[in-house]
Amino acid sequence: MSSEFDVDATIRAVTDKLVAQYPHRSRTGLNAVVRDQVRALQDSPITDYISVIAEREVKRQLKLE
């Protein structure tokens, strides 16, 4: 039995984790980047790892700044 993927909960969870890891970054800015990543992935056939993939991509983007 699969559960429905909750986009908003995933965005909140990933944002909260990144805010704790990057306290010098604004929550609003991190949330925007996380939201873009999660929404880009939300139609994937397997949603179990979207939070991990989105977090890694945001961290990669932050390193490039």
Phi and psi in degrees as GROMACS dihedral restraints (atoms count N, CA, C in turn):
[ dihedral_restraints ]
;  ai    aj    ak    al  type     phi  dphi    fc
    3     4     5     6     1   -99.6    20    10
    4     5     6     7     1   148.6    20    10
    6     7     8     9     1   -98.0    20    10
    7     8     9    10     1   156.1    20    10
    9    10    11    12     1   -71.7    20    10
   10    11    12    13     1   138.2    20    10
   12    13    14    15     1   -75.5    20    10
   13    14    15    16     1   125.9    20    10
   15    16    17    18     1  -102.5    20    10
   16    17    18    19     1   100.8    20    10
   18    19    20    21     1   -60.1    20    10
   19    20    21    22     1   -48.9    20    10
   21    22    23    24     1   -63.3    20    10
   22    23    24    25     1   -41.6    20    10
   24    25    26    27     1   -65.4    20    10
   25    26    27    28     1   -38.1    20    10
   27    28    29    30     1   -65.7    20    10
   28    29    30    31     1   -43.8    20    10
   30    31    32    33     1   -60.7    20    10
   31    32    33    34     1   -45.0    20    10
   33    34    35    36     1   -62.1    20    10
   34    35    36    37     1   -45.9    20    10
   36    37    38    39     1   -63.7    20    10
   37    38    39    40     1   -45.7    20    10
   39    40    41    42     1   -67.3    20    10
   40    41    42    43     1   -41.8    20    10
   42    43    44    45     1   -60.9    20    10
   43    44    45    46     1   -46.3    20    10
   45    46    47    48     1   -58.1    20    10
   46    47    48    49     1   -43.0    20    10
   48    49    50    51     1   -64.0    20    10
   49    50    51    52     1   -43.3    20    10
   51    52    53    54     1   -71.9    20    10
   52    53    54    55     1   -34.3    20    10
   54    55    56    57     1   -62.2    20    10
   55    56    57    58     1   -38.5    20    10
   57    58    59    60     1   -67.8    20    10
   58    59    60    61     1   -34.9    20    10
   60    61    62    63     1   -82.1    20    10
   61    62    63    64     1   -27.0    20    10
   63    64    65    66     1  -127.9    20    10
   64    65    66    67     1    68.3    20    10
   66    67    68    69     1   -64.1    20    10
   67    68    69    70     1   -19.2    20    10
   69    70    71    72     1   -79.6    20    10
   70    71    72    73     1   -11.6    20    10
   72    73    74    75     1   -90.6    20    10
   73    74    75    76     1   148.4    20    10
   75    76    77    78     1   -75.1    20    10
   76    77    78    79     1   140.7    20    10
   78    79    80    81     1   -58.8    20    10
   79    80    81    82     1   -41.6    20    10
   81    82    83    84     1   -62.3    20    10
   82    83    84    85     1   -44.3    20    10
   84    85    86    87     1   -65.4    20    10
   85    86    87    88     1   -45.2    20    10
   87    88    89    90     1   -63.4    20    10
   88    89    90    91     1   -41.9    20    10
   90    91    92    93     1   -60.6    20    10
   91    92    93    94     1   -39.9    20    10
   93    94    95    96     1   -63.6    20    10
   94    95    96    97     1   -42.9    20    10
   96    97    98    99     1   -69.4    20    10
   97    98    99   100     1   -42.9    20    10
   99   100   101   102     1   -61.5    20    10
  100   101   102   103     1   -45.9    20    10
  102   103   104   105     1   -57.0    20    10
  103   104   105   106     1   -44.8    20    10
  105   106   107   108     1   -61.5    20    10
  106   107   108   109     1   -42.7    20    10
  108   109   110   111     1   -66.8    20    10
  109   110   111   112     1   -46.5    20    10
  111   112   113   114     1   -64.9    20    10
  112   113   114   115     1   -43.5    20    10
  114   115   116   117     1   -65.4    20    10
  115   116   117   118     1   -32.7    20    10
  117   118   119   120     1   -67.4    20    10
  118   119   120   121     1   -26.3    20    10
  120   121   122   123     1  -101.3    20    10
  121   122   123   124     1   -10.1    20    10
  123   124   125   126     1   -61.9    20    10
  124   125   126   127     1   -21.7    20    10
  126   127   128   129     1   -93.3    20    10
  127   128   129   130     1     8.6    20    10
  129   130   131   132     1   -63.4    20    10
  130   131   132   133     1   147.5    20    10
  132   133   134   135     1   -66.5    20    10
  133   134   135   136     1   -28.0    20    10
  135   136   137   138     1  -116.4    20    10
  136   137   138   139     1   114.7    20    10
  138   139   140   141     1  -100.1    20    10
  139   140   141   142     1    -2.3    20    10
  141   142   143   144     1   -60.0    20    10
  142   143   144   145     1   -28.7    20    10
  144   145   146   147     1  -111.3    20    10
  145   146   147   148     1    11.2    20    10
  147   148   149   150     1   -60.1    20    10
  148   149   150   151     1   -41.7    20    10
  150   151   152   153     1   -62.2    20    10
  151   152   153   154     1   -40.6    20    10
  153   154   155   156     1   -67.6    20    10
  154   155   156   157     1   -45.4    20    10
  156   157   158   159     1   -64.5    20    10
  157   158   159   160     1   -44.2    20    10
  159   160   161   162     1   -63.2    20    10
  160   161   162   163     1   -43.5    20    10
  162   163   164   165     1   -61.1    20    10
  163   164   165   166     1   -45.1    20    10
  165   166   167   168     1   -62.6    20    10
  166   167   168   169     1   -40.4    20    10
  168   169   170   171     1   -67.6    20    10
  169   170   171   172     1   -40.2    20    10
  171   172   173   174     1   -64.5    20    10
  172   173   174   175     1   -43.5    20    10
  174   175   176   177     1   -60.6    20    10
  175   176   177   178     1   -39.9    20    10
  177   178   179   180     1   -62.4    20    10
  178   179   180   181     1   -43.2    20    10
  180   181   182   183     1   -64.5    20    10
  181   182   183   184     1   -39.1    20    10
  183   184   185   186     1   -65.0    20    10
  184   185   186   187     1   -36.0    20    10
  186   187   188   189     1   -67.2    20    10
  187   188   189   190     1   -28.7    20    10
  189   190   191   192     1   -79.3    20    10
  190   191   192   193     1   -15.7    20    10
